[in-house]
Amino acid sequence: TSAVIQGYQNIVDDATDDKRQLISDAKQDGVPRKEIDAAIKMLKKDIDPQVTTEIYSSISDLVD
């Protein structure tokens, strides 16, 4: 493999290790796995949790 590919592989490996450590820390702090998974999905899709909460609040106000 080339040095460029190896460099990218190292970056991916570091990111994967960081993700594992973050999940481990969150579990130790008592955050449920379901919430961790939701947060990861939001990050992958670049969704702002505050905006999402505001939208759901507005929708629930209309339903009530």
Summary of the structure (lengths in Angstrom):
residues: 64
radius of gyration: 17.5
end to end distance: 59.7
largest distance: 59.9
contacts: 119
relative contact order: 0.06
helix: 83%
strand: 0%
